[in-house]
Amino acid sequence: MSDGGTVDVLSREMVLPLRHCVLVALLKPGRPETAAELWTTVWYMHVSRVEFLTPGMPPFLQPPPEGNEAPSSAA
């Protein structure tokens, strides 16, 4: 950001792009299963650099159970 701050966008489901800015929902650290209670406004004119992060799991989803394999599609 032009003020030196950063905003990590961890999932595209947490972003609402608008005409002149984007609203980014912020999850509580360590509690990704809870609903986003905070959000920040990022004005496009203040974005000075974009770095791509490795994609994470979408919010509000439970991880798949361990040990279960996908069913085979034997015909």
N, CA, C and O atoms as a GROMACS GRO file, in nm:
protein
  300
    1MET      N    1   0.084  -0.117   0.000
    1MET     CA    2   0.000   0.000   0.000
    1MET      C    3   0.090   0.124   0.000
    1MET      O    4   0.207   0.117   0.036
    2SER      N    5   0.035   0.235  -0.039
    2SER     CA    6   0.115   0.357  -0.046
    2SER      C    7   0.163   0.402   0.093
    2SER      O    8   0.259   0.478   0.103
    3ASP      N    9   0.097   0.355   0.199
    3ASP     CA   10   0.141   0.390   0.335
    3ASP      C   11   0.237   0.288   0.393
    3ASP      O   12   0.278   0.300   0.509
    4GLY      N   13   0.275   0.186   0.313
    4GLY     CA   14   0.368   0.084   0.360
    4GLY      C   15   0.300  -0.038   0.420
    4GLY      O   16   0.367  -0.136   0.450
    5GLY      N   17   0.170  -0.033   0.438
    5GLY     CA   18   0.096  -0.146   0.494
    5GLY      C   19   0.074  -0.256   0.391
    5GLY      O   20   0.098  -0.237   0.272
    6THR      N   21   0.028  -0.370   0.438
    6THR     CA   22  -0.002  -0.483   0.350
    6THR      C   23  -0.137  -0.542   0.388
    6THR      O   24  -0.183  -0.528   0.501
    7VAL      N   25  -0.198  -0.608   0.292
    7VAL     CA   26  -0.322  -0.682   0.315
    7VAL      C   27  -0.304  -0.817   0.247
    7VAL      O   28  -0.286  -0.823   0.125
    8ASP      N   29  -0.310  -0.925   0.325
    8ASP     CA   30  -0.302  -1.059   0.267
    8ASP      C   31  -0.442  -1.106   0.232
    8ASP      O   32  -0.530  -1.113   0.318
    9VAL      N   33  -0.462  -1.139   0.106
    9VAL     CA   34  -0.591  -1.194   0.060
    9VAL      C   35  -0.570  -1.344   0.050
    9VAL      O   36  -0.508  -1.392  -0.045
   10LEU      N   37  -0.623  -1.417   0.147
   10LEU     CA   38  -0.597  -1.561   0.155
   10LEU      C   39  -0.689  -1.644   0.068
   10LEU      O   40  -0.657  -1.760   0.040
   11SER      N   41  -0.800  -1.589   0.025
   11SER     CA   42  -0.894  -1.664  -0.058
   11SER      C   43  -0.979  -1.565  -0.136
   11SER      O   44  -1.019  -1.461  -0.083
   12ARG      N   45  -1.007  -1.597  -0.262
   12ARG     CA   46  -1.086  -1.504  -0.343
   12ARG      C   47  -1.230  -1.494  -0.294
   12ARG      O   48  -1.301  -1.399  -0.329
   13GLU      N   49  -1.275  -1.590  -0.214
   13GLU     CA   50  -1.410  -1.582  -0.157
   13GLU      C   51  -1.423  -1.473  -0.052
   13GLU      O   52  -1.534  -1.440  -0.009
   14MET      N   53  -1.309  -1.417  -0.011
   14MET     CA   54  -1.310  -1.316   0.093
   14MET      C   55  -1.295  -1.174   0.037
   14MET      O   56  -1.264  -1.081   0.111
   15VAL      N   57  -1.316  -1.159  -0.094
   15VAL     CA   58  -1.295  -1.030  -0.161
   15VAL      C   59  -1.421  -0.987  -0.234
   15VAL      O   60  -1.487  -1.068  -0.299
   16LEU      N   61  -1.453  -0.861  -0.223
   16LEU     CA   62  -1.564  -0.803  -0.298
   16LEU      C   63  -1.510  -0.685  -0.378
   16LEU      O   64  -1.495  -0.575  -0.324
   17PRO      N   65  -1.480  -0.707  -0.508
   17PRO     CA   66  -1.427  -0.597  -0.588
   17PRO      C   67  -1.538  -0.498  -0.624
   17PRO      O   68  -1.649  -0.537  -0.662
   18LEU      N   69  -1.506  -0.372  -0.612
   18LEU     CA   70  -1.597  -0.264  -0.648
   18LEU      C   71  -1.529  -0.177  -0.753
   18LEU      O   72  -1.420  -0.210  -0.800
   19ARG      N   73  -1.592  -0.067  -0.790
   19ARG     CA   74  -1.540   0.015  -0.899
   19ARG      C   75  -1.405   0.081  -0.866
   19ARG      O   76  -1.314   0.079  -0.949
   20HIS      N   77  -1.392   0.139  -0.747
   20HIS     CA   78  -1.271   0.213  -0.713
   20HIS      C   79  -1.192   0.150  -0.598
   20HIS      O   80  -1.084   0.198  -0.563
   21CYS      N   81  -1.247   0.045  -0.540
   21CYS     CA   82  -1.181  -0.017  -0.427
   21CYS      C   83  -1.223  -0.164  -0.418
   21CYS      O   84  -1.307  -0.211  -0.494
   22VAL      N   85  -1.163  -0.234  -0.324
   22VAL     CA   86  -1.199  -0.372  -0.299
   22VAL      C   87  -1.218  -0.387  -0.148
   22VAL      O   88  -1.142  -0.331  -0.069
   23LEU      N   89  -1.320  -0.462  -0.108
   23LEU     CA   90  -1.342  -0.493   0.034
   23LEU      C   91  -1.283  -0.630   0.059
   23LEU      O   92  -1.314  -0.726  -0.013
   24VAL      N   93  -1.199  -0.641   0.161
   24VAL     CA   94  -1.134  -0.767   0.194
   24VAL      C   95  -1.179  -0.806   0.335
   24VAL      O   96  -1.156  -0.732   0.430
   25ALA      N   97  -1.241  -0.922   0.347
   25ALA     CA   98  -1.281  -0.972   0.478
   25ALA      C   99  -1.159  -1.028   0.548
   25ALA      O  100  -1.074  -1.091   0.486
   26LEU      N  101  -1.150  -1.004   0.677
   26LEU     CA  102  -1.036  -1.049   0.757
   26LEU      C  103  -1.083  -1.155   0.855
   26LEU      O  104  -1.177  -1.133   0.931
   27LEU      N  105  -1.018  -1.271   0.853
   27LEU     CA  106  -1.051  -1.378   0.945
   27LEU      C  107  -0.972  -1.362   1.073
   27LEU      O  108  -0.864  -1.303   1.074
   28LYS      N  109  -1.026  -1.415   1.182
   28LYS     CA  110  -0.952  -1.413   1.308
   28LYS      C  111  -0.834  -1.508   1.298
   28LYS      O  112  -0.850  -1.621   1.251
   29PRO      N  113  -0.716  -1.468   1.340
   29PRO     CA  114  -0.600  -1.557   1.334
   29PRO      C  115  -0.624  -1.685   1.413
   29PRO      O  116  -0.668  -1.681   1.528
   30GLY      N  117  -0.594  -1.798   1.351
   30GLY     CA  118  -0.611  -1.926   1.416
   30GLY      C  119  -0.753  -1.978   1.422
   30GLY      O  120  -0.776  -2.086   1.475
   31ARG      N  121  -0.849  -1.904   1.367
   31ARG     CA  122  -0.989  -1.945   1.370
   31ARG      C  123  -1.054  -1.927   1.234
   31ARG      O  124  -1.149  -1.850   1.222
   32PRO      N  125  -1.004  -1.996   1.130
   32PRO     CA  126  -1.057  -1.976   0.995
   32PRO      C  127  -1.199  -2.029   0.978
   32PRO      O  128  -1.263  -1.999   0.877
   33GLU      N  129  -1.249  -2.106   1.074
   33GLU     CA  130  -1.384  -2.161   1.060
   33GLU      C  131  -1.492  -2.062   1.102
   33GLU      O  132  -1.610  -2.086   1.077
   34THR      N  133  -1.455  -1.952   1.164
   34THR     CA  134  -1.554  -1.854   1.208
   34THR      C  135  -1.584  -1.754   1.097
   34THR      O  136  -1.503  -1.733   1.006
   35ALA      N  137  -1.699  -1.695   1.106
   35ALA     CA  138  -1.737  -1.595   1.006
   35ALA      C  139  -1.648  -1.472   1.020
   35ALA      O  140  -1.605  -1.436   1.130
   36ALA      N  141  -1.620  -1.409   0.909
   36ALA     CA  142  -1.538  -1.289   0.910
   36ALA      C  143  -1.615  -1.176   0.978
   36ALA      O  144  -1.727  -1.144   0.938
   37GLU      N  145  -1.556  -1.117   1.078
   37GLU     CA  146  -1.621  -1.009   1.151
   37GLU      C  147  -1.563  -0.873   1.116
   37GLU      O  148  -1.625  -0.770   1.142
   38LEU      N  149  -1.445  -0.874   1.056
   38LEU     CA  150  -1.379  -0.748   1.022
   38LEU      C  151  -1.354  -0.743   0.872
   38LEU      O  152  -1.344  -0.847   0.806
   39TRP      N  153  -1.344  -0.624   0.820
   39TRP     CA  154  -1.311  -0.607   0.679
   39TRP      C  155  -1.231  -0.479   0.664
   39TRP      O  156  -1.236  -0.391   0.750
   40THR      N  157  -1.159  -0.470   0.555
   40THR     CA  158  -1.082  -0.350   0.526
   40THR      C  159  -1.109  -0.307   0.383
   40THR      O  160  -1.140  -0.389   0.297
   41THR      N  161  -1.099  -0.180   0.360
   41THR     CA  162  -1.117  -0.125   0.226
   41THR      C  163  -0.980  -0.095   0.167
   41THR      O  164  -0.898  -0.028   0.229
   42VAL      N  165  -0.956  -0.146   0.048
   42VAL     CA  166  -0.830  -0.120  -0.022
   42VAL      C  167  -0.864  -0.040  -0.147
   42VAL      O  168  -0.930  -0.090  -0.238
   43TRP      N  169  -0.818   0.084  -0.151
   43TRP     CA  170  -0.841   0.170  -0.267
   43TRP      C  171  -0.737   0.136  -0.371
   43TRP      O  172  -0.617   0.135  -0.341
   44TYR      N  173  -0.779   0.109  -0.494
   44TYR     CA  174  -0.687   0.068  -0.600
   44TYR      C  175  -0.573   0.167  -0.619
   44TYR      O  176  -0.460   0.126  -0.646
   45MET      N  177  -0.599   0.297  -0.605
   45MET     CA  178  -0.496   0.397  -0.628
   45MET      C  179  -0.383   0.389  -0.525
   45MET      O  180  -0.277   0.448  -0.546
   46HIS      N  181  -0.404   0.316  -0.414
   46HIS     CA  182  -0.301   0.304  -0.311
   46HIS      C  183  -0.226   0.171  -0.318
   46HIS      O  184  -0.137   0.147  -0.236
   47VAL      N  185  -0.261   0.086  -0.413
   47VAL     CA  186  -0.189  -0.041  -0.429
   47VAL      C  187  -0.062  -0.012  -0.507
   47VAL      O  188  -0.067   0.033  -0.622
   48SER      N  189   0.051  -0.038  -0.444
   48SER     CA  190   0.179  -0.009  -0.511
   48SER      C  191   0.249  -0.134  -0.562
   48SER      O  192   0.338  -0.124  -0.646
   49ARG      N  193   0.209  -0.252  -0.514
   49ARG     CA  194   0.271  -0.376  -0.559
   49ARG      C  195   0.179  -0.492  -0.526
   49ARG      O  196   0.106  -0.488  -0.427
   50VAL      N  197   0.181  -0.595  -0.610
   50VAL     CA  198   0.102  -0.716  -0.588
   50VAL      C  199   0.198  -0.834  -0.586
   50VAL      O  200   0.279  -0.850  -0.677
   51GLU      N  201   0.188  -0.917  -0.484
   51GLU     CA  202   0.264  -1.041  -0.475
   51GLU      C  203   0.165  -1.156  -0.465
   51GLU      O  204   0.067  -1.147  -0.391
   52PHE      N  205   0.189  -1.261  -0.540
   52PHE     CA  206   0.099  -1.376  -0.537
   52PHE      C  207   0.142  -1.472  -0.428
   52PHE      O  208   0.258  -1.510  -0.418
   53LEU      N  209   0.046  -1.512  -0.345
   53LEU     CA  210   0.068  -1.610  -0.239
   53LEU      C  211   0.028  -1.747  -0.291
   53LEU      O  212  -0.047  -1.757  -0.388
   54THR      N  213   0.076  -1.851  -0.227
   54THR     CA  214   0.029  -1.984  -0.263
   54THR      C  215  -0.115  -1.996  -0.216
   54THR      O  216  -0.147  -1.955  -0.105
   55PRO      N  217  -0.203  -2.054  -0.299
   55PRO     CA  218  -0.344  -2.060  -0.261
   55PRO      C  219  -0.365  -2.149  -0.140
   55PRO      O  220  -0.301  -2.253  -0.126
   56GLY      N  221  -0.454  -2.107  -0.055
   56GLY     CA  222  -0.490  -2.185   0.063
   56GLY      C  223  -0.628  -2.245   0.046
   56GLY      O  224  -0.690  -2.232  -0.060
   57MET      N  225  -0.675  -2.310   0.150
   57MET     CA  226  -0.810  -2.367   0.147
   57MET      C  227  -0.913  -2.254   0.153
   57MET      O  228  -0.890  -2.154   0.220
   58PRO      N  229  -1.025  -2.271   0.083
   58PRO     CA  230  -1.131  -2.171   0.096
   58PRO      C  231  -1.179  -2.164   0.240
   58PRO      O  232  -1.177  -2.265   0.310
   59PRO      N  233  -1.222  -2.047   0.285
   59PRO     CA  234  -1.267  -2.033   0.423
   59PRO      C  235  -1.396  -2.109   0.448
   59PRO      O  236  -1.473  -2.137   0.356
   60PHE      N  237  -1.418  -2.141   0.572
   60PHE     CA  238  -1.540  -2.203   0.622
   60PHE      C  239  -1.560  -2.347   0.576
   60PHE      O  240  -1.670  -2.400   0.589
   61LEU      N  241  -1.458  -2.410   0.522
   61LEU     CA  242  -1.468  -2.550   0.481
   61LEU      C  243  -1.390  -2.637   0.577
   61LEU      O  244  -1.283  -2.599   0.624
   62GLN      N  245  -1.445  -2.753   0.606
   62GLN     CA  246  -1.374  -2.849   0.689
   62GLN      C  247  -1.274  -2.925   0.603
   62GLN      O  248  -1.306  -2.958   0.489
   63PRO      N  249  -1.154  -2.952   0.654
   63PRO     CA  250  -1.060  -3.032   0.575
   63PRO      C  251  -1.114  -3.173   0.557
   63PRO      O  252  -1.190  -3.222   0.641
   64PRO      N  253  -1.075  -3.241   0.448
   64PRO     CA  254  -1.126  -3.376   0.426
   64PRO      C  255  -1.076  -3.470   0.536
   64PRO      O  256  -0.967  -3.450   0.589
   65PRO      N  257  -1.156  -3.572   0.571
   65PRO     CA  258  -1.114  -3.666   0.675
   65PRO      C  259  -0.989  -3.740   0.631
   65PRO      O  260  -0.972  -3.772   0.513
   66GLU      N  261  -0.903  -3.767   0.726
   66GLU     CA  262  -0.779  -3.838   0.695
   66GLU      C  263  -0.808  -3.986   0.676
   66GLU      O  264  -0.895  -4.043   0.742
   67GLY      N  265  -0.734  -4.048   0.584
   67GLY     CA  266  -0.747  -4.193   0.564
   67GLY      C  267  -0.853  -4.233   0.464
   67GLY      O  268  -0.856  -4.348   0.421
   68ASN      N  269  -0.940  -4.142   0.425
   68ASN     CA  270  -1.043  -4.176   0.327
   68ASN      C  271  -0.988  -4.152   0.187
   68ASN      O  272  -0.932  -4.046   0.158
   69GLU      N  273  -1.006  -4.249   0.102
   69GLU     CA  274  -0.964  -4.233  -0.036
   69GLU      C  275  -1.084  -4.202  -0.122
   69GLU      O  276  -1.196  -4.237  -0.087
   70ALA      N  277  -1.060  -4.138  -0.233
   70ALA     CA  278  -1.168  -4.108  -0.326
   70ALA      C  279  -1.220  -4.238  -0.384
   70ALA      O  280  -1.140  -4.328  -0.413
   71PRO      N  281  -1.350  -4.252  -0.401
   71PRO     CA  282  -1.405  -4.375  -0.458
   71PRO      C  283  -1.355  -4.396  -0.601
   71PRO      O  284  -1.342  -4.301  -0.679
   72SER      N  285  -1.329  -4.517  -0.632
   72SER     CA  286  -1.284  -4.546  -0.769
   72SER      C  287  -1.401  -4.546  -0.864
   72SER      O  288  -1.514  -4.574  -0.825
   73SER      N  289  -1.373  -4.514  -0.988
   73SER     CA  290  -1.480  -4.509  -1.089
   73SER      C  291  -1.471  -4.630  -1.180
   73SER      O  292  -1.473  -4.618  -1.303
   74ALA      N  293  -1.460  -4.748  -1.120
   74ALA     CA  294  -1.451  -4.871  -1.200
   74ALA      C  295  -1.587  -4.900  -1.263
   74ALA      O  296  -1.690  -4.897  -1.195
   75ALA      N  297  -1.586  -4.930  -1.390
   75ALA     CA  298  -1.714  -4.955  -1.456
   75ALA      C  299  -1.725  -5.099  -1.497
   75ALA      O  300  -1.825  -5.140  -1.554
   0.00000   0.00000   0.00000
